[in-house]
Amino acid sequence: MKKLLCMCLTIAIVLSTSVCSFGSEDSRGLIEPKYESPNSAYATIGISSGKVSYEAKLKPGAGQNISYVKATLNLVNSNGTVIKSKTDTIYQSGGYFMIADSKTLTAKGTYHAEYTLKVYKSGSLVETIKGKSGNVTY
């Protein structure tokens, strides 16, 4: 009887510690968290001839009426120092909400882009999304 009780308690403890989360696979094969309003949010970065270009995009979910997005986009080096920052209120264009920036690099190193997207519907904040791009080296 003790073994059965111990077994039941062990199973209950194991099952109670599991966490359920929802996600979706994007077009790049990456798993993203399931957002309330957007379908996906991501950042890209690239370097060409010493100039780094980076952007963050948010694609709204089907039937979502996002009014606007308050976006912050940062270029960050490998030490975690923000090299350049841009903040803007962005509106949907071409099916996306997008913020983009570029900078001519003066120092060799590894860089990535970080973003914060505050999603608004009818003047109310409904979601805040943070993320970052992959790394690029110059």
MODELLER restraints for C-alpha pairs under 7 A, 6 or more apart:
rsr = mdl.restraints
at = mdl.atoms
rsr.add(forms.Gaussian(group=physical.xy_distance, feature=features.Distance(at['CA:22:A'], at['CA:33:A']), mean=6.20, stdev=0.5))
rsr.add(forms.Gaussian(group=physical.xy_distance, feature=features.Distance(at['CA:22:A'], at['CA:34:A']), mean=5.47, stdev=0.5))
rsr.add(forms.Gaussian(group=physical.xy_distance, feature=features.Distance(at['CA:23:A'], at['CA:31:A']), mean=6.33, stdev=0.5))
rsr.add(forms.Gaussian(group=physical.xy_distance, feature=features.Distance(at['CA:23:A'], at['CA:32:A']), mean=5.39, stdev=0.5))
rsr.add(forms.Gaussian(group=physical.xy_distance, feature=features.Distance(at['CA:23:A'], at['CA:33:A']), mean=4.28, stdev=0.5))
rsr.add(forms.Gaussian(group=physical.xy_distance, feature=features.Distance(at['CA:23:A'], at['CA:34:A']), mean=4.47, stdev=0.5))
rsr.add(forms.Gaussian(group=physical.xy_distance, feature=features.Distance(at['CA:24:A'], at['CA:31:A']), mean=5.55, stdev=0.5))
rsr.add(forms.Gaussian(group=physical.xy_distance, feature=features.Distance(at['CA:24:A'], at['CA:32:A']), mean=5.49, stdev=0.5))
rsr.add(forms.Gaussian(group=physical.xy_distance, feature=features.Distance(at['CA:24:A'], at['CA:33:A']), mean=6.47, stdev=0.5))
rsr.add(forms.Gaussian(group=physical.xy_distance, feature=features.Distance(at['CA:24:A'], at['CA:34:A']), mean=6.11, stdev=0.5))
rsr.add(forms.Gaussian(group=physical.xy_distance, feature=features.Distance(at['CA:25:A'], at['CA:31:A']), mean=4.47, stdev=0.5))
rsr.add(forms.Gaussian(group=physical.xy_distance, feature=features.Distance(at['CA:25:A'], at['CA:32:A']), mean=6.23, stdev=0.5))
rsr.add(forms.Gaussian(group=physical.xy_distance, feature=features.Distance(at['CA:37:A'], at['CA:60:A']), mean=6.23, stdev=0.5))
rsr.add(forms.Gaussian(group=physical.xy_distance, feature=features.Distance(at['CA:37:A'], at['CA:61:A']), mean=5.80, stdev=0.5))
rsr.add(forms.Gaussian(group=physical.xy_distance, feature=features.Distance(at['CA:37:A'], at['CA:64:A']), mean=6.07, stdev=0.5))
rsr.add(forms.Gaussian(group=physical.xy_distance, feature=features.Distance(at['CA:38:A'], at['CA:58:A']), mean=6.55, stdev=0.5))
rsr.add(forms.Gaussian(group=physical.xy_distance, feature=features.Distance(at['CA:38:A'], at['CA:59:A']), mean=5.57, stdev=0.5))
rsr.add(forms.Gaussian(group=physical.xy_distance, feature=features.Distance(at['CA:38:A'], at['CA:60:A']), mean=3.91, stdev=0.5))
rsr.add(forms.Gaussian(group=physical.xy_distance, feature=features.Distance(at['CA:38:A'], at['CA:61:A']), mean=4.62, stdev=0.5))
rsr.add(forms.Gaussian(group=physical.xy_distance, feature=features.Distance(at['CA:39:A'], at['CA:59:A']), mean=5.48, stdev=0.5))
rsr.add(forms.Gaussian(group=physical.xy_distance, feature=features.Distance(at['CA:39:A'], at['CA:60:A']), mean=5.14, stdev=0.5))
rsr.add(forms.Gaussian(group=physical.xy_distance, feature=features.Distance(at['CA:39:A'], at['CA:61:A']), mean=4.23, stdev=0.5))
rsr.add(forms.Gaussian(group=physical.xy_distance, feature=features.Distance(at['CA:40:A'], at['CA:58:A']), mean=5.80, stdev=0.5))
rsr.add(forms.Gaussian(group=physical.xy_distance, feature=features.Distance(at['CA:40:A'], at['CA:59:A']), mean=5.30, stdev=0.5))
rsr.add(forms.Gaussian(group=physical.xy_distance, feature=features.Distance(at['CA:41:A'], at['CA:57:A']), mean=5.57, stdev=0.5))
rsr.add(forms.Gaussian(group=physical.xy_distance, feature=features.Distance(at['CA:41:A'], at['CA:58:A']), mean=4.31, stdev=0.5))
rsr.add(forms.Gaussian(group=physical.xy_distance, feature=features.Distance(at['CA:41:A'], at['CA:59:A']), mean=6.34, stdev=0.5))
rsr.add(forms.Gaussian(group=physical.xy_distance, feature=features.Distance(at['CA:42:A'], at['CA:56:A']), mean=5.65, stdev=0.5))
rsr.add(forms.Gaussian(group=physical.xy_distance, feature=features.Distance(at['CA:42:A'], at['CA:57:A']), mean=5.57, stdev=0.5))
rsr.add(forms.Gaussian(group=physical.xy_distance, feature=features.Distance(at['CA:42:A'], at['CA:58:A']), mean=6.74, stdev=0.5))
rsr.add(forms.Gaussian(group=physical.xy_distance, feature=features.Distance(at['CA:42:A'], at['CA:131:A']), mean=6.97, stdev=0.5))
rsr.add(forms.Gaussian(group=physical.xy_distance, feature=features.Distance(at['CA:43:A'], at['CA:55:A']), mean=5.50, stdev=0.5))
rsr.add(forms.Gaussian(group=physical.xy_distance, feature=features.Distance(at['CA:43:A'], at['CA:56:A']), mean=4.14, stdev=0.5))
rsr.add(forms.Gaussian(group=physical.xy_distance, feature=features.Distance(at['CA:43:A'], at['CA:57:A']), mean=6.27, stdev=0.5))
rsr.add(forms.Gaussian(group=physical.xy_distance, feature=features.Distance(at['CA:43:A'], at['CA:113:A']), mean=6.81, stdev=0.5))
rsr.add(forms.Gaussian(group=physical.xy_distance, feature=features.Distance(at['CA:43:A'], at['CA:132:A']), mean=5.97, stdev=0.5))
rsr.add(forms.Gaussian(group=physical.xy_distance, feature=features.Distance(at['CA:43:A'], at['CA:133:A']), mean=4.80, stdev=0.5))
rsr.add(forms.Gaussian(group=physical.xy_distance, feature=features.Distance(at['CA:44:A'], at['CA:54:A']), mean=5.58, stdev=0.5))
rsr.add(forms.Gaussian(group=physical.xy_distance, feature=features.Distance(at['CA:44:A'], at['CA:55:A']), mean=5.55, stdev=0.5))
rsr.add(forms.Gaussian(group=physical.xy_distance, feature=features.Distance(at['CA:44:A'], at['CA:56:A']), mean=6.55, stdev=0.5))
rsr.add(forms.Gaussian(group=physical.xy_distance, feature=features.Distance(at['CA:44:A'], at['CA:133:A']), mean=5.40, stdev=0.5))
rsr.add(forms.Gaussian(group=physical.xy_distance, feature=features.Distance(at['CA:45:A'], at['CA:53:A']), mean=5.74, stdev=0.5))
rsr.add(forms.Gaussian(group=physical.xy_distance, feature=features.Distance(at['CA:45:A'], at['CA:54:A']), mean=4.18, stdev=0.5))
rsr.add(forms.Gaussian(group=physical.xy_distance, feature=features.Distance(at['CA:45:A'], at['CA:55:A']), mean=6.63, stdev=0.5))
rsr.add(forms.Gaussian(group=physical.xy_distance, feature=features.Distance(at['CA:45:A'], at['CA:112:A']), mean=6.78, stdev=0.5))
rsr.add(forms.Gaussian(group=physical.xy_distance, feature=features.Distance(at['CA:45:A'], at['CA:113:A']), mean=6.66, stdev=0.5))
rsr.add(forms.Gaussian(group=physical.xy_distance, feature=features.Distance(at['CA:45:A'], at['CA:133:A']), mean=6.58, stdev=0.5))
rsr.add(forms.Gaussian(group=physical.xy_distance, feature=features.Distance(at['CA:46:A'], at['CA:52:A']), mean=5.65, stdev=0.5))
rsr.add(forms.Gaussian(group=physical.xy_distance, feature=features.Distance(at['CA:46:A'], at['CA:53:A']), mean=5.47, stdev=0.5))
rsr.add(forms.Gaussian(group=physical.xy_distance, feature=features.Distance(at['CA:46:A'], at['CA:54:A']), mean=6.43, stdev=0.5))
rsr.add(forms.Gaussian(group=physical.xy_distance, feature=features.Distance(at['CA:46:A'], at['CA:136:A']), mean=6.69, stdev=0.5))
rsr.add(forms.Gaussian(group=physical.xy_distance, feature=features.Distance(at['CA:47:A'], at['CA:53:A']), mean=6.32, stdev=0.5))
rsr.add(forms.Gaussian(group=physical.xy_distance, feature=features.Distance(at['CA:50:A'], at['CA:104:A']), mean=5.88, stdev=0.5))
rsr.add(forms.Gaussian(group=physical.xy_distance, feature=features.Distance(at['CA:50:A'], at['CA:105:A']), mean=5.58, stdev=0.5))
rsr.add(forms.Gaussian(group=physical.xy_distance, feature=features.Distance(at['CA:51:A'], at['CA:102:A']), mean=6.90, stdev=0.5))
rsr.add(forms.Gaussian(group=physical.xy_distance, feature=features.Distance(at['CA:51:A'], at['CA:103:A']), mean=5.65, stdev=0.5))
rsr.add(forms.Gaussian(group=physical.xy_distance, feature=features.Distance(at['CA:51:A'], at['CA:104:A']), mean=4.25, stdev=0.5))
rsr.add(forms.Gaussian(group=physical.xy_distance, feature=features.Distance(at['CA:51:A'], at['CA:105:A']), mean=5.79, stdev=0.5))
rsr.add(forms.Gaussian(group=physical.xy_distance, feature=features.Distance(at['CA:52:A'], at['CA:102:A']), mean=5.44, stdev=0.5))
rsr.add(forms.Gaussian(group=physical.xy_distance, feature=features.Distance(at['CA:52:A'], at['CA:103:A']), mean=5.42, stdev=0.5))
rsr.add(forms.Gaussian(group=physical.xy_distance, feature=features.Distance(at['CA:52:A'], at['CA:104:A']), mean=6.24, stdev=0.5))
rsr.add(forms.Gaussian(group=physical.xy_distance, feature=features.Distance(at['CA:52:A'], at['CA:105:A']), mean=6.80, stdev=0.5))
rsr.add(forms.Gaussian(group=physical.xy_distance, feature=features.Distance(at['CA:53:A'], at['CA:101:A']), mean=6.01, stdev=0.5))
rsr.add(forms.Gaussian(group=physical.xy_distance, feature=features.Distance(at['CA:53:A'], at['CA:102:A']), mean=4.26, stdev=0.5))
rsr.add(forms.Gaussian(group=physical.xy_distance, feature=features.Distance(at['CA:53:A'], at['CA:103:A']), mean=6.73, stdev=0.5))
rsr.add(forms.Gaussian(group=physical.xy_distance, feature=features.Distance(at['CA:54:A'], at['CA:100:A']), mean=5.80, stdev=0.5))
rsr.add(forms.Gaussian(group=physical.xy_distance, feature=features.Distance(at['CA:54:A'], at['CA:101:A']), mean=5.69, stdev=0.5))
rsr.add(forms.Gaussian(group=physical.xy_distance, feature=features.Distance(at['CA:54:A'], at['CA:102:A']), mean=6.17, stdev=0.5))
rsr.add(forms.Gaussian(group=physical.xy_distance, feature=features.Distance(at['CA:54:A'], at['CA:113:A']), mean=6.52, stdev=0.5))
rsr.add(forms.Gaussian(group=physical.xy_distance, feature=features.Distance(at['CA:55:A'], at['CA:98:A']), mean=7.00, stdev=0.5))
rsr.add(forms.Gaussian(group=physical.xy_distance, feature=features.Distance(at['CA:55:A'], at['CA:99:A']), mean=5.60, stdev=0.5))
rsr.add(forms.Gaussian(group=physical.xy_distance, feature=features.Distance(at['CA:55:A'], at['CA:100:A']), mean=4.07, stdev=0.5))
rsr.add(forms.Gaussian(group=physical.xy_distance, feature=features.Distance(at['CA:55:A'], at['CA:101:A']), mean=6.34, stdev=0.5))
rsr.add(forms.Gaussian(group=physical.xy_distance, feature=features.Distance(at['CA:56:A'], at['CA:98:A']), mean=5.75, stdev=0.5))
rsr.add(forms.Gaussian(group=physical.xy_distance, feature=features.Distance(at['CA:56:A'], at['CA:99:A']), mean=5.51, stdev=0.5))
rsr.add(forms.Gaussian(group=physical.xy_distance, feature=features.Distance(at['CA:56:A'], at['CA:100:A']), mean=6.50, stdev=0.5))
rsr.add(forms.Gaussian(group=physical.xy_distance, feature=features.Distance(at['CA:56:A'], at['CA:115:A']), mean=6.62, stdev=0.5))
rsr.add(forms.Gaussian(group=physical.xy_distance, feature=features.Distance(at['CA:57:A'], at['CA:96:A']), mean=6.36, stdev=0.5))
rsr.add(forms.Gaussian(group=physical.xy_distance, feature=features.Distance(at['CA:57:A'], at['CA:97:A']), mean=5.69, stdev=0.5))
rsr.add(forms.Gaussian(group=physical.xy_distance, feature=features.Distance(at['CA:57:A'], at['CA:98:A']), mean=4.50, stdev=0.5))
rsr.add(forms.Gaussian(group=physical.xy_distance, feature=features.Distance(at['CA:57:A'], at['CA:99:A']), mean=6.71, stdev=0.5))
rsr.add(forms.Gaussian(group=physical.xy_distance, feature=features.Distance(at['CA:58:A'], at['CA:96:A']), mean=5.64, stdev=0.5))
rsr.add(forms.Gaussian(group=physical.xy_distance, feature=features.Distance(at['CA:58:A'], at['CA:97:A']), mean=5.10, stdev=0.5))
rsr.add(forms.Gaussian(group=physical.xy_distance, feature=features.Distance(at['CA:58:A'], at['CA:98:A']), mean=6.44, stdev=0.5))
rsr.add(forms.Gaussian(group=physical.xy_distance, feature=features.Distance(at['CA:59:A'], at['CA:95:A']), mean=6.61, stdev=0.5))
rsr.add(forms.Gaussian(group=physical.xy_distance, feature=features.Distance(at['CA:59:A'], at['CA:96:A']), mean=4.81, stdev=0.5))
rsr.add(forms.Gaussian(group=physical.xy_distance, feature=features.Distance(at['CA:59:A'], at['CA:97:A']), mean=6.48, stdev=0.5))
rsr.add(forms.Gaussian(group=physical.xy_distance, feature=features.Distance(at['CA:60:A'], at['CA:96:A']), mean=6.94, stdev=0.5))
rsr.add(forms.Gaussian(group=physical.xy_distance, feature=features.Distance(at['CA:65:A'], at['CA:121:A']), mean=6.67, stdev=0.5))
rsr.add(forms.Gaussian(group=physical.xy_distance, feature=features.Distance(at['CA:66:A'], at['CA:119:A']), mean=6.95, stdev=0.5))
rsr.add(forms.Gaussian(group=physical.xy_distance, feature=features.Distance(at['CA:66:A'], at['CA:120:A']), mean=6.00, stdev=0.5))
rsr.add(forms.Gaussian(group=physical.xy_distance, feature=features.Distance(at['CA:66:A'], at['CA:121:A']), mean=4.93, stdev=0.5))
rsr.add(forms.Gaussian(group=physical.xy_distance, feature=features.Distance(at['CA:67:A'], at['CA:120:A']), mean=5.67, stdev=0.5))
rsr.add(forms.Gaussian(group=physical.xy_distance, feature=features.Distance(at['CA:67:A'], at['CA:121:A']), mean=4.90, stdev=0.5))
rsr.add(forms.Gaussian(group=physical.xy_distance, feature=features.Distance(at['CA:67:A'], at['CA:122:A']), mean=6.07, stdev=0.5))
rsr.add(forms.Gaussian(group=physical.xy_distance, feature=features.Distance(at['CA:68:A'], at['CA:89:A']), mean=6.81, stdev=0.5))
rsr.add(forms.Gaussian(group=physical.xy_distance, feature=features.Distance(at['CA:68:A'], at['CA:90:A']), mean=5.86, stdev=0.5))
rsr.add(forms.Gaussian(group=physical.xy_distance, feature=features.Distance(at['CA:68:A'], at['CA:91:A']), mean=5.01, stdev=0.5))
rsr.add(forms.Gaussian(group=physical.xy_distance, feature=features.Distance(at['CA:68:A'], at['CA:119:A']), mean=6.44, stdev=0.5))
rsr.add(forms.Gaussian(group=physical.xy_distance, feature=features.Distance(at['CA:68:A'], at['CA:120:A']), mean=5.51, stdev=0.5))
rsr.add(forms.Gaussian(group=physical.xy_distance, feature=features.Distance(at['CA:69:A'], at['CA:89:A']), mean=5.68, stdev=0.5))
rsr.add(forms.Gaussian(group=physical.xy_distance, feature=features.Distance(at['CA:69:A'], at['CA:90:A']), mean=5.27, stdev=0.5))
rsr.add(forms.Gaussian(group=physical.xy_distance, feature=features.Distance(at['CA:69:A'], at['CA:91:A']), mean=6.55, stdev=0.5))
rsr.add(forms.Gaussian(group=physical.xy_distance, feature=features.Distance(at['CA:69:A'], at['CA:117:A']), mean=6.24, stdev=0.5))
rsr.add(forms.Gaussian(group=physical.xy_distance, feature=features.Distance(at['CA:69:A'], at['CA:118:A']), mean=5.42, stdev=0.5))
rsr.add(forms.Gaussian(group=physical.xy_distance, feature=features.Distance(at['CA:69:A'], at['CA:119:A']), mean=4.69, stdev=0.5))
rsr.add(forms.Gaussian(group=physical.xy_distance, feature=features.Distance(at['CA:69:A'], at['CA:120:A']), mean=5.93, stdev=0.5))
rsr.add(forms.Gaussian(group=physical.xy_distance, feature=features.Distance(at['CA:70:A'], at['CA:88:A']), mean=5.95, stdev=0.5))
rsr.add(forms.Gaussian(group=physical.xy_distance, feature=features.Distance(at['CA:70:A'], at['CA:89:A']), mean=4.40, stdev=0.5))
rsr.add(forms.Gaussian(group=physical.xy_distance, feature=features.Distance(at['CA:70:A'], at['CA:90:A']), mean=6.28, stdev=0.5))
rsr.add(forms.Gaussian(group=physical.xy_distance, feature=features.Distance(at['CA:70:A'], at['CA:117:A']), mean=5.88, stdev=0.5))
rsr.add(forms.Gaussian(group=physical.xy_distance, feature=features.Distance(at['CA:70:A'], at['CA:118:A']), mean=5.05, stdev=0.5))
rsr.add(forms.Gaussian(group=physical.xy_distance, feature=features.Distance(at['CA:70:A'], at['CA:119:A']), mean=6.74, stdev=0.5))
rsr.add(forms.Gaussian(group=physical.xy_distance, feature=features.Distance(at['CA:71:A'], at['CA:87:A']), mean=5.60, stdev=0.5))
rsr.add(forms.Gaussian(group=physical.xy_distance, feature=features.Distance(at['CA:71:A'], at['CA:88:A']), mean=5.43, stdev=0.5))
rsr.add(forms.Gaussian(group=physical.xy_distance, feature=features.Distance(at['CA:71:A'], at['CA:89:A']), mean=6.04, stdev=0.5))
rsr.add(forms.Gaussian(group=physical.xy_distance, feature=features.Distance(at['CA:71:A'], at['CA:90:A']), mean=6.91, stdev=0.5))
rsr.add(forms.Gaussian(group=physical.xy_distance, feature=features.Distance(at['CA:71:A'], at['CA:99:A']), mean=6.98, stdev=0.5))
rsr.add(forms.Gaussian(group=physical.xy_distance, feature=features.Distance(at['CA:71:A'], at['CA:116:A']), mean=5.75, stdev=0.5))
rsr.add(forms.Gaussian(group=physical.xy_distance, feature=features.Distance(at['CA:71:A'], at['CA:117:A']), mean=4.62, stdev=0.5))
rsr.add(forms.Gaussian(group=physical.xy_distance, feature=features.Distance(at['CA:71:A'], at['CA:118:A']), mean=6.33, stdev=0.5))
rsr.add(forms.Gaussian(group=physical.xy_distance, feature=features.Distance(at['CA:72:A'], at['CA:86:A']), mean=5.66, stdev=0.5))
rsr.add(forms.Gaussian(group=physical.xy_distance, feature=features.Distance(at['CA:72:A'], at['CA:87:A']), mean=4.32, stdev=0.5))
rsr.add(forms.Gaussian(group=physical.xy_distance, feature=features.Distance(at['CA:72:A'], at['CA:88:A']), mean=6.61, stdev=0.5))
rsr.add(forms.Gaussian(group=physical.xy_distance, feature=features.Distance(at['CA:72:A'], at['CA:115:A']), mean=5.52, stdev=0.5))
rsr.add(forms.Gaussian(group=physical.xy_distance, feature=features.Distance(at['CA:72:A'], at['CA:116:A']), mean=5.20, stdev=0.5))
rsr.add(forms.Gaussian(group=physical.xy_distance, feature=features.Distance(at['CA:72:A'], at['CA:117:A']), mean=6.60, stdev=0.5))
rsr.add(forms.Gaussian(group=physical.xy_distance, feature=features.Distance(at['CA:73:A'], at['CA:85:A']), mean=5.78, stdev=0.5))
rsr.add(forms.Gaussian(group=physical.xy_distance, feature=features.Distance(at['CA:73:A'], at['CA:86:A']), mean=5.22, stdev=0.5))
rsr.add(forms.Gaussian(group=physical.xy_distance, feature=features.Distance(at['CA:73:A'], at['CA:87:A']), mean=6.39, stdev=0.5))
rsr.add(forms.Gaussian(group=physical.xy_distance, feature=features.Distance(at['CA:73:A'], at['CA:113:A']), mean=6.90, stdev=0.5))
rsr.add(forms.Gaussian(group=physical.xy_distance, feature=features.Distance(at['CA:73:A'], at['CA:114:A']), mean=5.86, stdev=0.5))
rsr.add(forms.Gaussian(group=physical.xy_distance, feature=features.Distance(at['CA:73:A'], at['CA:115:A']), mean=4.59, stdev=0.5))
rsr.add(forms.Gaussian(group=physical.xy_distance, feature=features.Distance(at['CA:73:A'], at['CA:116:A']), mean=6.78, stdev=0.5))
rsr.add(forms.Gaussian(group=physical.xy_distance, feature=features.Distance(at['CA:74:A'], at['CA:82:A']), mean=6.27, stdev=0.5))
rsr.add(forms.Gaussian(group=physical.xy_distance, feature=features.Distance(at['CA:74:A'], at['CA:84:A']), mean=5.73, stdev=0.5))
rsr.add(forms.Gaussian(group=physical.xy_distance, feature=features.Distance(at['CA:74:A'], at['CA:85:A']), mean=4.41, stdev=0.5))
rsr.add(forms.Gaussian(group=physical.xy_distance, feature=features.Distance(at['CA:74:A'], at['CA:86:A']), mean=6.42, stdev=0.5))
rsr.add(forms.Gaussian(group=physical.xy_distance, feature=features.Distance(at['CA:74:A'], at['CA:113:A']), mean=5.54, stdev=0.5))
rsr.add(forms.Gaussian(group=physical.xy_distance, feature=features.Distance(at['CA:74:A'], at['CA:114:A']), mean=5.15, stdev=0.5))
rsr.add(forms.Gaussian(group=physical.xy_distance, feature=features.Distance(at['CA:74:A'], at['CA:115:A']), mean=6.30, stdev=0.5))
rsr.add(forms.Gaussian(group=physical.xy_distance, feature=features.Distance(at['CA:75:A'], at['CA:82:A']), mean=5.73, stdev=0.5))
rsr.add(forms.Gaussian(group=physical.xy_distance, feature=features.Distance(at['CA:75:A'], at['CA:83:A']), mean=5.43, stdev=0.5))
rsr.add(forms.Gaussian(group=physical.xy_distance, feature=features.Distance(at['CA:75:A'], at['CA:84:A']), mean=5.20, stdev=0.5))
rsr.add(forms.Gaussian(group=physical.xy_distance, feature=features.Distance(at['CA:75:A'], at['CA:85:A']), mean=6.43, stdev=0.5))
rsr.add(forms.Gaussian(group=physical.xy_distance, feature=features.Distance(at['CA:75:A'], at['CA:111:A']), mean=6.95, stdev=0.5))
rsr.add(forms.Gaussian(group=physical.xy_distance, feature=features.Distance(at['CA:75:A'], at['CA:112:A']), mean=6.02, stdev=0.5))
rsr.add(forms.Gaussian(group=physical.xy_distance, feature=features.Distance(at['CA:75:A'], at['CA:113:A']), mean=4.72, stdev=0.5))
rsr.add(forms.Gaussian(group=physical.xy_distance, feature=features.Distance(at['CA:75:A'], at['CA:114:A']), mean=6.60, stdev=0.5))
rsr.add(forms.Gaussian(group=physical.xy_distance, feature=features.Distance(at['CA:76:A'], at['CA:82:A']), mean=4.43, stdev=0.5))
rsr.add(forms.Gaussian(group=physical.xy_distance, feature=features.Distance(at['CA:76:A'], at['CA:83:A']), mean=5.54, stdev=0.5))
rsr.add(forms.Gaussian(group=physical.xy_distance, feature=features.Distance(at['CA:76:A'], at['CA:111:A']), mean=5.60, stdev=0.5))
rsr.add(forms.Gaussian(group=physical.xy_distance, feature=features.Distance(at['CA:76:A'], at['CA:112:A']), mean=5.43, stdev=0.5))
rsr.add(forms.Gaussian(group=physical.xy_distance, feature=features.Distance(at['CA:76:A'], at['CA:113:A']), mean=5.97, stdev=0.5))
rsr.add(forms.Gaussian(group=physical.xy_distance, feature=features.Distance(at['CA:77:A'], at['CA:83:A']), mean=6.81, stdev=0.5))
rsr.add(forms.Gaussian(group=physical.xy_distance, feature=features.Distance(at['CA:77:A'], at['CA:110:A']), mean=5.80, stdev=0.5))
rsr.add(forms.Gaussian(group=physical.xy_distance, feature=features.Distance(at['CA:77:A'], at['CA:111:A']), mean=4.42, stdev=0.5))
rsr.add(forms.Gaussian(group=physical.xy_distance, feature=features.Distance(at['CA:77:A'], at['CA:112:A']), mean=6.53, stdev=0.5))
rsr.add(forms.Gaussian(group=physical.xy_distance, feature=features.Distance(at['CA:78:A'], at['CA:110:A']), mean=5.32, stdev=0.5))
rsr.add(forms.Gaussian(group=physical.xy_distance, feature=features.Distance(at['CA:78:A'], at['CA:111:A']), mean=5.90, stdev=0.5))
rsr.add(forms.Gaussian(group=physical.xy_distance, feature=features.Distance(at['CA:90:A'], at['CA:97:A']), mean=6.18, stdev=0.5))
rsr.add(forms.Gaussian(group=physical.xy_distance, feature=features.Distance(at['CA:90:A'], at['CA:98:A']), mean=6.75, stdev=0.5))
rsr.add(forms.Gaussian(group=physical.xy_distance, feature=features.Distance(at['CA:90:A'], at['CA:99:A']), mean=6.98, stdev=0.5))
rsr.add(forms.Gaussian(group=physical.xy_distance, feature=features.Distance(at['CA:91:A'], at['CA:97:A']), mean=5.68, stdev=0.5))
rsr.add(forms.Gaussian(group=physical.xy_distance, feature=features.Distance(at['CA:108:A'], at['CA:138:A']), mean=5.12, stdev=0.5))
rsr.add(forms.Gaussian(group=physical.xy_distance, feature=features.Distance(at['CA:109:A'], at['CA:137:A']), mean=5.61, stdev=0.5))
rsr.add(forms.Gaussian(group=physical.xy_distance, feature=features.Distance(at['CA:109:A'], at['CA:138:A']), mean=5.38, stdev=0.5))
rsr.add(forms.Gaussian(group=physical.xy_distance, feature=features.Distance(at['CA:110:A'], at['CA:135:A']), mean=6.38, stdev=0.5))
rsr.add(forms.Gaussian(group=physical.xy_distance, feature=features.Distance(at['CA:110:A'], at['CA:136:A']), mean=5.55, stdev=0.5))
rsr.add(forms.Gaussian(group=physical.xy_distance, feature=features.Distance(at['CA:110:A'], at['CA:137:A']), mean=4.25, stdev=0.5))
rsr.add(forms.Gaussian(group=physical.xy_distance, feature=features.Distance(at['CA:110:A'], at['CA:138:A']), mean=6.33, stdev=0.5))
rsr.add(forms.Gaussian(group=physical.xy_distance, feature=features.Distance(at['CA:111:A'], at['CA:135:A']), mean=5.52, stdev=0.5))
rsr.add(forms.Gaussian(group=physical.xy_distance, feature=features.Distance(at['CA:111:A'], at['CA:136:A']), mean=5.41, stdev=0.5))
rsr.add(forms.Gaussian(group=physical.xy_distance, feature=features.Distance(at['CA:111:A'], at['CA:137:A']), mean=6.29, stdev=0.5))
rsr.add(forms.Gaussian(group=physical.xy_distance, feature=features.Distance(at['CA:112:A'], at['CA:133:A']), mean=5.69, stdev=0.5))
rsr.add(forms.Gaussian(group=physical.xy_distance, feature=features.Distance(at['CA:112:A'], at['CA:134:A']), mean=5.97, stdev=0.5))
rsr.add(forms.Gaussian(group=physical.xy_distance, feature=features.Distance(at['CA:112:A'], at['CA:135:A']), mean=4.81, stdev=0.5))
rsr.add(forms.Gaussian(group=physical.xy_distance, feature=features.Distance(at['CA:112:A'], at['CA:136:A']), mean=6.41, stdev=0.5))
rsr.add(forms.Gaussian(group=physical.xy_distance, feature=features.Distance(at['CA:113:A'], at['CA:132:A']), mean=5.45, stdev=0.5))
rsr.add(forms.Gaussian(group=physical.xy_distance, feature=features.Distance(at['CA:113:A'], at['CA:133:A']), mean=5.25, stdev=0.5))
rsr.add(forms.Gaussian(group=physical.xy_distance, feature=features.Distance(at['CA:114:A'], at['CA:131:A']), mean=5.80, stdev=0.5))
rsr.add(forms.Gaussian(group=physical.xy_distance, feature=features.Distance(at['CA:114:A'], at['CA:132:A']), mean=4.14, stdev=0.5))
rsr.add(forms.Gaussian(group=physical.xy_distance, feature=features.Distance(at['CA:114:A'], at['CA:133:A']), mean=6.50, stdev=0.5))
rsr.add(forms.Gaussian(group=physical.xy_distance, feature=features.Distance(at['CA:115:A'], at['CA:130:A']), mean=5.60, stdev=0.5))
rsr.add(forms.Gaussian(group=physical.xy_distance, feature=features.Distance(at['CA:115:A'], at['CA:131:A']), mean=5.50, stdev=0.5))
rsr.add(forms.Gaussian(group=physical.xy_distance, feature=features.Distance(at['CA:115:A'], at['CA:132:A']), mean=6.05, stdev=0.5))
rsr.add(forms.Gaussian(group=physical.xy_distance, feature=features.Distance(at['CA:116:A'], at['CA:128:A']), mean=6.97, stdev=0.5))
rsr.add(forms.Gaussian(group=physical.xy_distance, feature=features.Distance(at['CA:116:A'], at['CA:129:A']), mean=5.67, stdev=0.5))
rsr.add(forms.Gaussian(group=physical.xy_distance, feature=features.Distance(at['CA:116:A'], at['CA:130:A']), mean=4.48, stdev=0.5))
rsr.add(forms.Gaussian(group=physical.xy_distance, feature=features.Distance(at['CA:116:A'], at['CA:131:A']), mean=6.81, stdev=0.5))
rsr.add(forms.Gaussian(group=physical.xy_distance, feature=features.Distance(at['CA:117:A'], at['CA:128:A']), mean=5.63, stdev=0.5))
rsr.add(forms.Gaussian(group=physical.xy_distance, feature=features.Distance(at['CA:117:A'], at['CA:129:A']), mean=5.06, stdev=0.5))
rsr.add(forms.Gaussian(group=physical.xy_distance, feature=features.Distance(at['CA:117:A'], at['CA:130:A']), mean=6.37, stdev=0.5))
rsr.add(forms.Gaussian(group=physical.xy_distance, feature=features.Distance(at['CA:118:A'], at['CA:125:A']), mean=6.75, stdev=0.5))
rsr.add(forms.Gaussian(group=physical.xy_distance, feature=features.Distance(at['CA:118:A'], at['CA:127:A']), mean=5.96, stdev=0.5))
rsr.add(forms.Gaussian(group=physical.xy_distance, feature=features.Distance(at['CA:118:A'], at['CA:128:A']), mean=4.45, stdev=0.5))
rsr.add(forms.Gaussian(group=physical.xy_distance, feature=features.Distance(at['CA:118:A'], at['CA:129:A']), mean=6.45, stdev=0.5))
rsr.add(forms.Gaussian(group=physical.xy_distance, feature=features.Distance(at['CA:119:A'], at['CA:125:A']), mean=5.82, stdev=0.5))
rsr.add(forms.Gaussian(group=physical.xy_distance, feature=features.Distance(at['CA:119:A'], at['CA:126:A']), mean=5.81, stdev=0.5))
rsr.add(forms.Gaussian(group=physical.xy_distance, feature=features.Distance(at['CA:119:A'], at['CA:127:A']), mean=5.20, stdev=0.5))
rsr.add(forms.Gaussian(group=physical.xy_distance, feature=features.Distance(at['CA:119:A'], at['CA:128:A']), mean=6.15, stdev=0.5))
rsr.add(forms.Gaussian(group=physical.xy_distance, feature=features.Distance(at['CA:120:A'], at['CA:126:A']), mean=5.67, stdev=0.5))
